Amino acid sequence: MLLAMAEPRLTVAVVTYRTPDLALDCLRSVVAAAPAAPVRLVDTDPSAEFAARVAAAQPTVAYVPAENRSYSHAVNVGLAGAATEFVALMNADVQLGPATFTDLIQALDRDDGAGAAGPLALGSDGRPQDLGPWYARHYRALRRRADAARSSGAPDGGAAAPASVDVPWLSGCLHVVRSAVWRQLGGYDEAFRFCNEDLDFGLRLGRAGLRSSLVDTRVVHLGGTSTPAHPAFAVEGRRGGLIIGRRHYPAPLFAAQRAFVLLEGLAGGVLAGTPGARAAYRELRRLATSGDLDRSPFGATLDDRPPW
């Protein structure tokens, strides 16, 4: 198996927000894993100083300034006009292995029904990224399949291709998508300002008759390195979750989801210790009762936050 991609089959968009050192570390691993690929660093807090650092450290990487509207917007900007067979989107706090992209593309090459492939993302503690209890079963299935593959070995005695399992969605920290599929689905939906864009994309991919493949190739995802503590981010996450429910869940399940958010807003409003937290819980109650999910707590960018 090749350890690095030898042909430019892939365009990579790396998104950074105020993590310059992490971004430079990430770019080194990206260029090593895919030396021929066009790589675009999308900076949602752009500065001439950082652009110069990128140019000096990685002269083949395109520096792309973008407004901090959302991760969805940054990814879409980074992959606009990509002409390669595959595209990759990723956060700057992901550390790749030398075969990461090779493994993910190989998984797509061997399965025409897969539209996207993602790695097993581990935290700094070596544990799989926490995507909820329902997702944990996919990790267990991948481990069983990987163990079985290692036991049987490759038929010709060489290295076996990494094991993979079908999953309903892939973490937006990193995945590779067929470019035709990316264009067909319109990329990430920019209605999602913070979180849930990857879940929505996976569910739309499934509706299009394609699968998402979780591949036993490992990366480290530090996670949360650029997320501020403002309560509007938690509210926006709930808003995005409700949009998911309205679009993809059966009506009874969506009703239960709204009831849960309402109860959260009611209980939190009683227990909240700061005016900002109380305002955030009021906004949760509004979302759950009004059904108006089009209004984000943010303004034009994620830096335009409510005065809570």
C-alpha positions as CSV (number, residue, x, y, z in Angstrom):
1,M,0.0,0.0,0.0
2,L,1.3,3.5,-0.8
3,L,1.9,5.6,2.3
4,A,1.3,8.9,0.5
5,M,-0.9,9.7,-2.4
6,A,1.0,9.9,-5.7
7,E,-1.6,11.5,-7.9
8,P,-3.8,14.6,-7.4
9,R,-7.1,12.8,-7.0
10,L,-7.9,14.9,-4.0
11,T,-8.5,18.5,-3.0
12,V,-8.2,19.2,0.8
13,A,-9.8,22.1,2.7
14,V,-8.5,22.7,6.2
15,V,-10.5,25.1,8.3
16,T,-8.9,27.1,11.1
17,Y,-10.1,29.8,13.5
18,R,-7.5,31.3,15.8
19,T,-5.4,28.2,16.0
20,P,-2.3,29.1,14.0
21,D,0.2,26.7,15.6
22,L,-2.3,23.8,15.3
23,A,-3.0,24.7,11.7
24,L,0.6,24.7,10.8
25,D,1.1,21.3,12.4
26,C,-2.0,20.0,10.6
27,L,-0.7,21.3,7.3
28,R,2.5,19.5,7.7
29,S,0.7,16.2,8.1
30,V,-1.7,17.0,5.2
31,V,1.1,17.8,2.8
32,A,3.0,14.6,3.9
33,A,-0.1,12.4,3.4
34,A,-1.1,13.9,0.1
35,P,1.9,15.7,-1.5
36,A,0.4,16.2,-4.9
37,A,-3.1,17.3,-3.6
38,P,-4.2,21.0,-3.9
39,V,-4.5,22.1,-0.2
40,R,-6.5,25.1,0.8
41,L,-6.3,26.6,4.3
42,V,-9.5,28.4,5.1
43,D,-8.9,31.0,7.8
44,T,-12.1,32.4,9.4
45,D,-10.1,35.0,11.3
46,P,-7.7,36.0,8.6
47,S,-4.6,38.1,9.1
48,A,-1.7,39.1,6.8
49,E,0.8,38.0,9.5
50,F,-0.6,34.4,9.6
51,A,-0.9,34.3,5.8
52,A,2.8,35.1,5.6
53,R,3.6,32.3,8.1
54,V,1.7,29.8,6.0
55,A,3.4,30.9,2.8
56,A,6.8,30.6,4.4
57,A,6.1,27.2,6.0
58,Q,4.0,25.6,3.3
59,P,4.4,27.5,0.0
60,T,2.2,25.0,-1.9
61,V,-0.8,25.6,0.3
62,A,-3.4,28.2,-0.8
63,Y,-4.4,30.6,2.0
64,V,-8.1,31.4,1.7
65,P,-9.6,34.1,4.0
66,A,-13.3,33.7,4.8
67,E,-15.9,35.2,7.1
68,N,-16.6,33.3,10.3
69,R,-20.2,32.6,9.4
70,S,-20.0,28.9,10.2
71,Y,-18.0,25.8,9.6
72,S,-20.4,24.9,6.8
73,H,-19.6,28.2,5.0
74,A,-15.9,27.8,5.5
75,V,-15.9,24.2,4.1
76,N,-18.0,25.3,1.1
77,V,-15.6,28.2,0.4
78,G,-12.6,25.9,0.7
79,L,-14.0,23.3,-1.7
80,A,-15.5,25.7,-4.3
81,G,-14.4,24.8,-7.8
82,A,-12.5,21.7,-6.8
83,A,-11.8,19.7,-9.9
84,T,-10.4,16.5,-8.5
85,E,-12.2,13.2,-8.1
86,F,-12.4,13.5,-4.4
87,V,-12.6,16.3,-1.8
88,A,-11.6,16.3,1.8
89,L,-12.8,18.6,4.5
90,M,-11.2,18.8,7.9
91,N,-10.6,20.8,11.1
92,A,-7.1,22.2,11.8
93,D,-7.0,20.3,15.1
94,V,-6.8,16.9,13.4
95,Q,-3.4,15.2,13.2
96,L,-3.1,12.7,10.3
97,G,-1.1,9.6,9.7
98,P,0.9,9.2,6.5
99,A,-1.7,6.8,5.0
100,T,-4.8,8.6,6.1
101,F,-6.0,9.8,2.7
102,T,-4.7,6.7,0.9
103,D,-6.8,4.5,3.2
104,L,-10.0,6.6,2.9
105,I,-9.8,6.8,-0.9
106,Q,-9.0,3.1,-1.1
107,A,-12.2,2.5,0.9
108,L,-14.2,4.5,-1.7
109,D,-12.5,2.9,-4.6
110,R,-13.5,-0.6,-3.5
111,D,-17.1,0.4,-2.7
112,D,-19.1,2.2,-5.4
113,G,-22.0,2.6,-3.1
114,A,-20.1,4.6,-0.6
115,G,-20.2,8.4,-1.1
116,A,-18.0,9.4,1.8
117,A,-15.4,7.9,4.1
118,G,-14.0,9.0,7.4
119,P,-11.3,7.8,9.8
120,L,-11.5,6.5,13.3
121,A,-10.9,9.8,15.2
122,L,-9.2,9.4,18.6
123,G,-9.0,12.0,21.3
124,S,-5.7,12.9,22.9
125,D,-6.5,10.2,25.5
126,G,-6.5,7.6,22.8
127,R,-10.2,6.9,23.0
128,P,-12.6,7.2,20.0
129,Q,-14.3,10.6,19.7
130,D,-17.5,10.7,21.7
131,L,-20.4,10.9,19.2
132,G,-23.0,9.6,21.6
133,P,-24.0,6.2,22.9
134,W,-25.8,5.2,19.7
135,Y,-22.6,5.8,17.7
136,A,-20.5,3.7,20.1
137,R,-21.9,0.5,18.6
138,H,-20.3,1.4,15.2
139,Y,-17.0,1.7,17.0
140,R,-17.5,-1.8,18.4
141,A,-18.5,-3.2,15.0
142,L,-15.4,-1.6,13.4
143,R,-13.2,-3.1,16.1
144,R,-14.6,-6.6,15.6
145,R,-14.2,-6.3,11.8
146,A,-10.7,-5.0,12.1
147,D,-9.7,-7.8,14.5
148,A,-11.2,-10.4,12.1
149,A,-9.3,-8.9,9.2
150,R,-6.0,-8.9,11.1
151,S,-6.6,-12.6,12.0
152,S,-7.2,-13.6,8.4
153,G,-4.6,-11.5,6.8
154,A,-4.4,-10.4,3.1
155,P,-4.9,-13.3,0.6
156,D,-1.5,-12.6,-1.1
157,G,0.3,-12.2,2.2
158,G,0.6,-8.4,1.8
159,A,-1.0,-5.7,3.9
160,A,-4.7,-6.0,4.1
161,A,-6.9,-3.0,3.3
162,P,-8.2,-1.3,6.4
163,A,-11.6,-2.6,7.7
164,S,-14.6,-0.4,7.4
165,V,-18.3,-0.4,8.5
166,D,-21.3,1.5,7.2
167,V,-22.4,4.4,9.5
168,P,-25.3,6.9,9.2
169,W,-22.9,9.9,9.3
170,L,-19.3,10.8,9.7
171,S,-17.7,13.3,12.1
172,G,-17.0,16.6,10.3
173,C,-13.5,16.7,11.8
174,L,-12.4,14.9,8.6
175,H,-14.0,13.0,5.8
176,V,-13.4,12.4,2.1
177,V,-16.3,12.7,-0.3
178,R,-16.6,11.9,-4.0
179,S,-16.6,15.3,-5.7
180,A,-19.6,14.5,-7.8
181,V,-21.6,13.6,-4.7
182,W,-20.4,16.8,-2.9
183,R,-21.7,18.8,-5.8
184,Q,-24.9,16.8,-6.1
185,L,-25.8,17.4,-2.5
186,G,-24.7,21.1,-2.6
187,G,-22.0,20.6,0.0
188,Y,-22.7,21.4,3.7
189,D,-25.9,23.2,4.4
190,E,-25.2,26.7,5.7
191,A,-28.4,26.8,7.7
192,F,-26.3,25.1,10.4
193,R,-24.1,27.7,12.0
194,F,-22.4,25.5,14.7
195,C,-22.6,21.7,14.8
196,N,-25.0,19.2,13.1
197,E,-23.8,20.0,9.6
198,D,-22.0,16.7,9.4
199,L,-25.0,14.7,10.7
200,D,-27.3,16.5,8.2
201,F,-24.9,15.7,5.3
202,G,-24.7,12.0,6.2
203,L,-28.5,11.7,6.4
204,R,-28.9,13.5,3.0
205,L,-26.2,11.2,1.6
206,G,-28.3,8.2,2.8
207,R,-31.4,9.6,1.3
208,A,-29.5,9.8,-2.0
209,G,-28.9,6.1,-1.8
210,L,-25.3,6.3,-0.8
211,R,-23.4,5.1,2.3
212,S,-21.0,6.6,4.7
213,S,-18.0,4.4,5.5
214,L,-16.1,4.5,8.8
215,V,-12.6,3.2,8.1
216,D,-10.1,1.7,10.5
217,T,-7.4,4.3,9.8
218,R,-6.6,6.5,12.8
219,V,-6.2,10.2,13.4
220,V,-6.1,12.3,16.5
221,H,-8.8,14.9,16.9
222,L,-8.0,17.4,19.7
223,G,-11.6,18.8,19.6
224,G,-12.9,22.1,21.0
225,T,-9.7,24.0,20.6
226,S,-11.3,27.0,19.0
227,T,-14.9,26.9,20.5
228,P,-15.6,29.9,22.8
229,A,-17.6,29.4,26.0
230,H,-20.4,31.8,25.1
231,P,-23.8,30.2,25.8
232,A,-25.1,31.1,22.3
233,F,-23.0,28.2,21.0
234,A,-25.0,25.7,23.0
235,V,-28.2,27.3,21.9
236,E,-27.1,27.1,18.3
237,G,-26.3,23.5,18.7
238,R,-29.8,22.8,20.0
239,R,-31.3,24.8,17.1
240,G,-29.3,22.8,14.6
241,G,-30.5,19.6,16.3
242,L,-34.1,20.7,16.0
243,I,-33.6,21.4,12.3
244,I,-32.2,17.8,11.9
245,G,-35.3,16.6,13.7
246,R,-37.7,18.5,11.5
247,R,-36.0,17.4,8.4
248,H,-35.2,13.8,9.1
249,Y,-37.1,12.4,12.0
250,P,-40.6,10.9,12.1
251,A,-43.2,13.4,13.5
252,P,-43.6,11.7,16.9
253,L,-39.8,11.6,17.5
254,F,-39.5,15.3,16.5
255,A,-42.3,16.1,18.9
256,A,-40.4,14.3,21.7
257,Q,-37.2,16.2,20.8
258,R,-39.0,19.5,21.1
259,A,-40.5,18.5,24.4
260,F,-37.0,17.6,25.7
261,V,-35.6,21.0,24.6
262,L,-38.5,22.7,26.3
263,L,-38.0,20.8,29.6
264,E,-34.3,21.7,29.3
265,G,-35.1,25.3,28.9
266,L,-37.6,25.3,31.8
267,A,-35.3,23.5,34.2
268,G,-32.3,25.5,33.2
269,G,-34.1,28.8,33.6
270,V,-34.7,27.9,37.2
271,L,-31.2,26.6,38.0
272,A,-29.2,29.0,35.9
273,G,-26.7,31.1,37.9
274,T,-26.0,34.0,35.5
275,P,-28.1,36.4,33.4
276,G,-26.4,35.0,30.3
277,A,-27.4,31.4,31.1
278,R,-30.9,32.5,31.9
279,A,-31.2,34.3,28.5
280,A,-29.9,31.2,26.8
281,Y,-32.5,29.0,28.4
282,R,-35.2,31.5,27.4
283,E,-34.1,31.1,23.9
284,L,-34.3,27.3,24.1
285,R,-37.9,27.7,25.3
286,R,-38.6,29.9,22.4
287,L,-37.2,27.5,19.9
288,A,-39.2,24.6,21.3
289,T,-42.5,26.3,21.5
290,S,-42.5,28.6,18.5
291,G,-41.1,26.1,16.0
292,D,-39.2,29.1,14.4
293,L,-35.9,27.5,13.7
294,D,-34.6,29.9,11.1
295,R,-33.4,32.5,13.5
296,S,-29.9,31.9,14.9
297,P,-28.7,33.6,18.0
298,F,-25.7,34.8,16.0
299,G,-25.6,37.7,13.6
300,A,-23.8,37.7,10.3
301,T,-20.8,35.9,11.8
302,L,-20.1,33.7,14.8
303,D,-18.2,36.6,16.3
304,D,-21.5,38.6,16.3
305,R,-22.9,37.2,19.5
306,P,-25.9,38.3,21.6
307,P,-25.1,40.4,24.7
308,W,-25.9,37.7,27.2
